[in-house]
Amino acid sequence: MSVVIVVNFLFAFSKVEQFRRFKEREQIAFKRFKITEEDWRNREKWDDYVRAASDMIERTGTEIAPWTMVEAEDKNYARIKVLRTLVETLEKAL
């Protein structure tokens, strides 16, 4: 018997933190590939993306596959929250 588990995550961070990460990516050679002009262009649409994310969560979250909001200002905190959520979800499913 197969079991399908869907876990949805939305990583939330501030516009200030996004800017800091973008600038860091430009400065660190091995991270430069992670940032493009498209990223900067899309950043100008921040408010539109926030509204779209809100609509997405409202329209696609279900009881069996709810969205988990991950406070992602601190990468370590975010990673731990994701891992804990995955473990809890797997434990419930088994």
C-alpha positions in Angstrom: 0.0 0.0 0.0 1.3 3.4 -1.0 0.9 6.5 1.1 1.2 10.0 -0.4 2.0 12.8 1.9 1.9 16.4 0.8 3.6 19.1 3.0 3.3 22.7 1.9 5.7 25.4 3.1 5.8 29.1 2.6 9.0 30.8 3.7 8.2 34.3 4.9 10.9 37.0 5.4 10.9 40.8 5.2 11.7 42.9 2.3 14.8 44.2 4.2 16.0 40.6 4.7 15.5 39.8 1.0 17.6 42.9 0.1 20.3 41.8 2.5 20.4 38.3 1.0 20.4 39.7 -2.6 23.4 42.0 -1.8 25.2 39.1 -0.1 24.8 37.0 -3.2 26.3 39.7 -5.4 29.3 40.0 -3.1 30.1 36.3 -2.6 31.6 34.7 -5.7 30.2 31.2 -5.2 26.7 32.7 -4.6 26.6 35.0 -7.6 24.8 32.5 -9.8 21.8 32.7 -7.3 21.0 36.3 -8.2 19.8 37.7 -11.6 18.4 40.9 -13.0 15.1 39.1 -13.0 15.3 38.8 -9.2 15.8 42.5 -8.8 13.0 43.3 -11.3 10.6 40.9 -9.5 11.5 42.5 -6.1 9.8 45.7 -7.3 6.5 43.6 -7.3 6.8 42.7 -3.6 3.3 43.7 -2.6 1.8 41.8 -5.6 3.7 38.7 -4.5 2.5 39.0 -0.9 -1.2 39.3 -2.1 -0.7 36.3 -4.5 0.8 34.2 -1.7 -2.1 35.0 0.6 -4.6 34.0 -2.2 -2.6 30.8 -2.8 -2.7 29.8 0.8 -6.4 30.6 1.1 -7.4 28.7 -2.0 -5.0 25.7 -1.9 -4.7 24.8 1.8 -6.6 21.7 2.8 -7.1 19.7 6.0 -4.8 16.9 4.6 -2.3 19.3 3.1 -2.3 22.6 5.0 0.3 25.3 4.5 3.0 25.8 7.1 4.2 29.3 7.4 8.0 29.3 8.1 9.4 32.4 9.6 12.6 32.6 7.5 14.5 35.7 8.7 16.8 33.3 10.5 17.8 30.4 8.2 18.7 28.0 11.0 15.3 28.6 12.7 13.6 28.0 9.4 15.4 24.8 8.7 14.6 23.4 12.1 10.9 24.3 11.8 10.7 22.6 8.4 12.4 19.4 9.8 10.1 19.4 12.8 7.1 19.8 10.7 8.2 17.0 8.4 8.8 14.6 11.3 5.5 15.5 12.9 3.7 15.0 9.6 5.4 11.6 9.0 4.7 10.4 12.6 0.9 11.2 12.2 0.8 9.4 8.8 2.5 6.2 10.1 
